[in-house]
């Protein structure tokens, strides 16, 4: 089984990182990166969301989003995975070259390799949950299924048991 490790934007497959500089459109706004959208969702405070939206630098944006003086929404731990799915899905459906990159990973296991994060990444030693990698693989499977569905003739569908039906 192939394994693709990524984290730093400038590395091979660094485009898989949420911090890679690919703007996405969500909630009628253009976000500099998927990470910008994701981090903004931590807050109900619209001023904080706007500040994150308008901060171009990922480093500066993360400094804002991780400010301990700001109040993170109470339901964040329950919702964060779905917000990540939304951000990743938007990125890889809106940017054709990234969609192609993700699909070209075939069935490789995607691992965000980062010693500083054991939830979204592998924790650097493989013991982390690698949830970003899991979400990327889910989105890859969704994209693959959509491509397969769209390649079938609209008048002819293939039954799961291989039989054709009109």
MARZARO-966185 format. One line per 10 residues: number of its first residue (from 1); their letters; for each residue x, y, z of N, C-alpha, C. Coordinates in Angstrom, 3 decimals. Example, Ala and Ser with C-alpha at 12.3 -4.5 7.8 and 13.67 -1.06 7.14 Angstrom:
2
1	AS	13.190:-5.690:7.800:12.300:-4.500:7.800:13.200:-3.300:7.800  12.850:-2.250:7.080:13.670:-1.060:7.140:12.900:0.030:7.870
This chain:
166
1	XXXXXXXXXX	0.839:-1.166:0.000:0.000:0.000:0.000:0.896:1.246:0.000  0.575:2.176:-0.898:1.344:3.419:-0.974:0.933:4.373:0.144  1.896:5.125:0.627:1.658:6.140:1.651:2.213:7.459:1.132  1.412:8.505:1.221:1.852:9.846:0.849:1.793:10.705:2.101  2.965:11.197:2.507:3.043:12.104:3.655:3.166:13.529:3.127  2.481:14.439:3.761:2.517:15.840:3.356:2.395:16.708:4.597  2.802:17.913:4.508:2.508:18.927:5.521:2.954:20.302:5.036  4.225:20.463:4.752:4.743:21.767:4.332:4.278:22.077:2.917  3.796:23.271:2.736:3.205:23.687:1.468:4.179:23.522:0.304  5.465:23.767:0.513:6.437:23.699:-0.565:6.909:22.303:-0.921
11	XXXXXXXXXX	6.522:21.296:-0.155:6.963:19.924:-0.400:6.082:19.245:-1.445  6.540:18.069:-1.906:5.684:17.253:-2.765:4.361:17.028:-2.044  3.284:17.178:-2.738:1.932:17.026:-2.204:1.590:18.065:-1.139  2.389:19.113:-1.032:2.083:20.190:-0.097:0.783:20.900:-0.415  0.321:20.770:-1.648:-0.959:21.369:-2.031:-2.133:20.724:-1.296  -1.913:19.547:-0.732:-2.971:18.901:0.055:-3.188:19.611:1.385  -2.197:20.367:1.827:-2.288:21.087:3.097:-3.369:22.163:3.029  -4.085:22.350:4.110:-5.105:23.404:4.164:-4.503:24.794:4.086  -3.220:24.913:4.371:-2.549:26.206:4.338:-2.017:26.555:2.954  -2.120:25.636:2.015:-1.654:25.916:0.652:-2.456:27.085:0.078
21	XXXXXXXXXX	-1.800:27.969:-0.645:-2.440:29.212:-1.097:-3.395:29.035:-2.276  -4.511:28.404:-2.005:-5.561:28.217:-3.002:-6.852:28.787:-2.432  -7.303:29.918:-2.946:-8.538:30.521:-2.434:-9.751:29.638:-2.715  -10.685:29.645:-1.783:-11.947:28.915:-1.956:-13.106:29.859:-1.672  -14.239:29.542:-2.254:-15.449:30.321:-2.042:-16.425:29.506:-1.198  -16.782:30.062:-0.056:-17.767:29.436:0.827:-18.531:30.538:1.542  -19.816:30.315:1.742:-20.670:31.272:2.443:-20.610:32.661:1.811  -20.580:32.681:0.475:-20.547:33.922:-0.310:-19.324:34.776:-0.008  -18.231:34.144:0.397:-16.983:34.849:0.686:-15.827:34.095:0.030  -14.790:34.856:-0.338:-13.558:34.244:-0.833:-12.568:34.178:0.325
31	XXXXXXXXXX	-12.120:32.990:0.627:-11.168:32.745:1.703:-9.808:32.491:1.072  -8.749:33.061:1.650:-7.409:32.901:1.090:-6.988:31.441:1.024  -7.381:30.661:2.005:-7.054:29.230:2.047:-8.213:28.487:2.716  -8.196:27.169:2.588:-9.179:26.344:3.295:-9.006:26.511:4.804  -7.770:26.707:5.245:-7.503:26.884:6.674:-8.127:28.180:7.196  -8.156:29.219:6.383:-8.804:30.468:6.787:-10.284:30.212:7.092  -10.966:29.539:6.170:-12.384:29.238:6.394:-12.549:28.412:7.665  -11.779:27.358:7.774:-11.894:26.455:8.913:-11.698:27.193:10.233  -10.635:27.973:10.345:-10.336:28.668:11.598:-11.417:29.692:11.940  -11.973:30.361:10.953:-13.016:31.354:11.210:-14.256:30.722:11.832
41	XXXXXXXXXX	-14.496:29.459:11.529:-15.700:28.791:12.039:-15.621:28.508:13.535  -14.445:28.679:14.123:-14.290:28.468:15.565:-15.015:29.539:16.384  -15.410:30.611:15.716:-15.930:31.770:16.439:-17.320:32.164:15.960  -18.185:32.506:16.928:-19.476:33.107:16.599:-19.321:34.597:16.350  -18.275:35.187:16.897:-18.031:36.620:16.791:-17.708:36.973:15.328  -18.622:37.714:14.707:-18.465:38.049:13.294:-17.254:38.943:13.037  -16.871:39.739:14.016:-15.688:40.591:13.851:-14.422:39.734:13.788  -14.354:38.702:14.586:-13.200:37.796:14.548:-13.187:37.052:13.214  -14.340:36.576:12.777:-14.421:35.909:11.483:-13.944:36.828:10.362  -14.368:38.081:10.421:-13.979:39.051:9.387:-12.474:39.299:9.436
51	XXXXXXXXXX	-11.928:39.406:10.631:-10.488:39.623:10.773:-9.709:38.457:10.157  -10.161:37.247:10.390:-9.530:36.061:9.808:-9.677:36.087:8.288  -10.855:36.411:7.813:-11.123:36.480:6.373:-10.173:37.446:5.676  -9.911:38.581:6.300:-9.124:39.644:5.667:-7.620:39.533:5.875  -7.185:38.585:6.694:-5.752:38.423:6.968:-5.155:37.475:5.937  -4.312:38.020:5.082:-3.761:37.232:3.964:-2.804:36.138:4.436  -1.913:36.447:5.322:-0.887:35.506:5.772:-1.494:34.399:6.643  -1.163:33.167:6.317:-1.638:32.036:7.119:-1.065:32.120:8.537  0.193:32.479:8.646:0.829:32.591:9.964:0.117:33.629:10.823  -0.152:34.795:10.245:-0.848:35.845:10.986:-2.276:35.430:11.330
61	XXXXXXXXXX	-2.928:34.775:10.394:-4.298:34.316:10.632:-4.332:33.306:11.774  -3.381:32.390:11.803:-3.339:31.398:12.887:-3.033:32.053:14.226  -2.251:33.106:14.220:-1.978:33.843:15.451:-3.286:34.414:16.002  -4.129:34.947:15.124:-5.436:35.467:15.546:-6.318:34.318:16.050  -6.435:33.273:15.247:-7.349:32.168:15.561:-6.969:31.430:16.839  -5.701:31.464:17.202:-5.247:30.755:18.399:-5.037:31.676:19.595  -5.529:32.887:19.497:-5.420:33.841:20.592:-6.254:33.343:21.778  -5.629:33.054:22.909:-6.366:32.501:24.053:-7.389:33.477:24.652  -7.314:34.739:24.282:-8.273:35.724:24.793:-9.602:35.686:24.031  -9.606:35.034:22.876:-10.829:34.945:22.086:-11.649:33.738:22.527
71	XXXXXXXXXX	-12.964:33.889:22.499:-13.854:32.814:22.948:-14.220:31.905:21.762  -13.753:30.679:21.858:-14.085:29.666:20.851:-15.500:29.167:21.132  -16.257:28.949:20.092:-17.638:28.482:20.266:-17.666:27.181:21.075  -18.656:27.038:21.895:-18.747:25.885:22.816:-18.894:24.555:22.101  -19.516:24.573:20.941:-19.766:23.329:20.211:-18.654:22.996:19.206  -17.517:23.670:19.316:-16.438:23.505:18.349:-15.962:22.056:18.236  -15.753:21.395:19.354:-15.254:20.017:19.289:-16.229:19.074:18.587  -17.503:19.390:18.657:-18.520:18.569:17.990:-18.572:18.870:16.491  -18.355:20.132:16.127:-18.559:20.574:14.744:-17.302:20.640:13.884  -16.133:20.653:14.492:-14.922:20.941:13.731:-14.658:19.957:12.594
81	XXXXXXXXXX	-14.965:18.709:12.769:-14.731:17.737:11.704:-15.606:18.040:10.492  -16.859:18.410:10.720:-17.727:18.748:9.584:-17.287:20.033:8.893  -16.801:21.008:9.651:-16.267:22.217:9.017:-15.032:21.878:8.181  -14.209:20.965:8.668:-13.035:20.555:7.894:-13.475:19.878:6.598  -14.469:19.012:6.680:-14.973:18.360:5.466:-15.470:19.403:4.466  -16.185:20.400:4.957:-16.701:21.447:4.083:-15.567:22.188:3.388  -14.538:22.554:4.138:-13.410:23.295:3.577:-12.647:22.451:2.550  -12.361:21.210:2.888:-11.604:20.336:1.995:-12.418:20.024:0.743  -13.692:19.745:0.906:-14.559:19.460:-0.237:-14.592:20.665:-1.190  -14.719:21.866:-0.635:-14.747:23.070:-1.471:-13.439:23.205:-2.245
91	XXXXXXXXXX	-12.334:23.056:-1.563:-11.020:23.218:-2.192:-10.847:22.272:-3.372  -11.190:21.019:-3.194:-10.903:20.022:-4.224:-12.011:19.888:-5.267  -13.134:20.554:-5.063:-14.144:20.603:-6.124:-14.047:21.905:-6.912  -13.565:22.969:-6.293:-13.507:24.263:-6.963:-12.241:24.469:-7.790  -11.195:23.734:-7.516:-9.914:23.949:-8.191:-9.546:22.675:-8.957  -9.780:22.675:-10.285:-9.593:21.457:-11.087:-8.209:20.814:-10.959  -7.149:21.603:-10.892:-5.810:21.011:-10.798:-5.631:20.261:-9.471  -6.268:20.763:-8.412:-6.178:20.080:-7.117:-7.040:18.826:-7.101  -8.171:18.890:-7.758:-9.012:17.698:-7.891:-8.222:16.591:-8.583  -7.545:16.963:-9.666:-6.743:15.983:-10.406:-5.623:15.428:-9.529
101	XXXXXXXXXX	-4.940:16.318:-8.786:-3.872:15.876:-7.881:-4.398:14.870:-6.868  -5.530:15.191:-6.247:-6.095:14.297:-5.232:-6.498:12.958:-5.845  -7.156:13.001:-6.992:-7.556:11.748:-7.635:-6.343:10.922:-8.068  -5.264:11.594:-8.449:-4.059:10.883:-8.874:-3.314:10.222:-7.721  -3.725:10.490:-6.492:-3.122:9.769:-5.369:-3.644:8.328:-5.307  -4.582:8.021:-6.188:-5.153:6.671:-6.305:-5.666:6.186:-4.948  -5.146:5.081:-4.468:-5.597:4.533:-3.187:-4.555:4.692:-2.088  -3.628:5.602:-2.298:-2.583:5.811:-1.290:-3.196:6.319:0.015  -2.585:5.929:1.103:-2.962:6.460:2.407:-2.336:7.849:2.504  -3.157:8.859:2.803:-2.698:10.234:2.892:-2.473:10.583:4.354
111	XXXXXXXXXX	-1.262:11.020:4.672:-0.902:11.295:6.057:-0.344:12.703:6.189  -1.021:13.510:6.993:-0.498:14.828:7.349:0.544:14.576:8.431  1.806:14.773:8.074:2.928:14.431:8.956:3.388:15.678:9.704  3.006:15.779:10.975:3.322:16.967:11.775:3.429:16.571:13.241  4.576:16.835:13.821:4.810:16.474:15.223:4.009:17.338:16.192  3.517:18.477:15.741:2.814:19.395:16.637:1.310:19.175:16.716  0.792:18.167:16.044:-0.658:17.972:16.011:-0.972:16.485:15.974  -1.647:15.995:16.996:-1.979:14.570:16.995:-3.459:14.316:16.738  -4.201:15.362:16.373:-5.595:15.163:15.958:-5.684:15.214:14.431  -5.316:16.345:13.843:-5.406:16.485:12.389:-4.249:15.778:11.687
121	XXXXXXXXXX	-3.156:15.569:12.376:-1.949:14.976:11.794:-1.603:13.665:12.488  -0.435:13.145:12.111:-0.005:11.859:12.680:0.797:12.011:13.962  0.935:13.243:14.444:1.700:13.483:15.661:3.204:13.357:15.464  3.619:13.166:14.221:5.038:13.050:13.914:5.599:11.656:14.099  4.921:10.841:14.891:5.407:9.481:15.163:4.418:8.409:14.704  3.374:8.837:14.005:2.386:7.878:13.504:1.293:7.539:14.489  1.348:8.092:15.692:0.339:7.779:16.702:-0.830:8.756:16.731  -0.766:9.804:15.910:-1.860:10.767:15.860:-3.041:10.220:15.064  -4.161:10.910:15.140:-5.385:10.444:14.472:-5.405:10.722:12.976  -4.612:11.701:12.498:-4.507:11.997:11.069:-5.868:12.314:10.440
131	XXXXXXXXXX	-6.683:13.075:11.133:-8.038:13.338:10.642:-8.060:14.141:9.339  -7.066:15.007:9.106:-7.029:15.691:7.809:-6.805:14.667:6.696  -5.898:13.738:6.911:-5.691:12.681:5.922:-6.947:11.865:5.691  -7.657:11.555:6.759:-8.913:10.798:6.651:-9.937:11.583:5.824  -10.074:12.879:6.109:-11.025:13.718:5.364:-10.623:13.792:3.892  -9.349:13.957:3.611:-8.898:13.995:2.215:-9.237:12.695:1.489  -9.050:11.569:2.144:-9.369:10.283:1.516:-10.880:10.133:1.311  -11.689:10.650:2.249:-13.146:10.634:2.070:-13.545:11.467:0.860  -12.986:12.670:0.770:-13.307:13.548:-0.355:-12.829:12.928:-1.665  -11.667:12.312:-1.658:-11.163:11.615:-2.860:-12.157:10.541:-3.304
141	XXXXXXXXXX	-12.672:9.779:-2.346:-13.659:8.741:-2.683:-14.934:9.356:-3.252  -15.384:10.482:-2.685:-16.571:11.179:-3.206:-16.343:11.645:-4.643  -15.184:12.247:-4.891:-14.868:12.738:-6.236:-14.808:11.594:-7.238  -14.200:10.502:-6.827:-14.100:9.327:-7.699:-15.496:8.788:-8.032  -16.360:8.733:-7.030:-17.722:8.230:-7.249:-18.493:9.154:-8.185  -18.334:10.472:-8.014:-19.013:11.429:-8.903:-18.530:11.289:-10.337  -17.232:11.113:-10.515:-16.699:10.944:-11.868:-17.221:9.669:-12.501  -17.322:8.630:-11.705:-17.836:7.362:-12.221:-19.300:7.507:-12.612  -20.086:8.183:-11.771:-21.503:8.406:-12.071:-21.678:9.247:-13.325  -20.856:10.280:-13.493:-21.017:11.174:-14.641:-20.517:10.533:-15.930
151	XXXXXXXXXX	-19.685:9.493:-15.829:-19.196:8.839:-17.040:-20.209:7.842:-17.596  -21.198:7.480:-16.797:-22.245:6.577:-17.280:-23.221:7.367:-18.125  -23.709:6.743:-19.146:-24.695:7.377:-20.016:-25.944:7.704:-19.210  -26.553:8.886:-19.441:-27.751:9.227:-18.671:-28.913:8.275:-18.927  -28.898:7.579:-20.070:-29.979:6.648:-20.384:-29.645:5.216:-20.020  -28.425:4.989:-19.601:-28.030:3.623:-19.289:-27.225:3.607:-18.000  -27.779:3.020:-17.002:-27.088:2.885:-15.716:-26.693:1.428:-15.542  -25.584:1.224:-14.881:-25.142:-0.137:-14.607:-25.611:-0.511:-13.218  -26.353:-1.592:-13.146:-26.838:-2.124:-11.887:-25.648:-2.624:-11.083  -25.696:-2.550:-9.754:-24.561:-3.014:-8.946:-24.141:-4.446:-9.244
161	XXXXXX	-25.035:-5.265:-9.758:-24.681:-6.637:-10.075:-24.213:-6.783:-11.530  -23.973:-5.645:-12.179:-23.422:-5.677:-13.526:-24.445:-5.679:-14.641  -25.725:-5.726:-14.321:-26.772:-5.742:-15.341:-27.089:-4.319:-15.758  -27.343:-4.138:-17.039:-27.703:-2.799:-17.523:-29.195:-2.601:-17.363  -29.576:-1.374:-17.071:-30.995:-1.043:-17.015:-31.186:0.299:-17.709  -32.316:0.478:-18.379:-32.573:1.744:-19.098:-32.829:2.880:-18.152
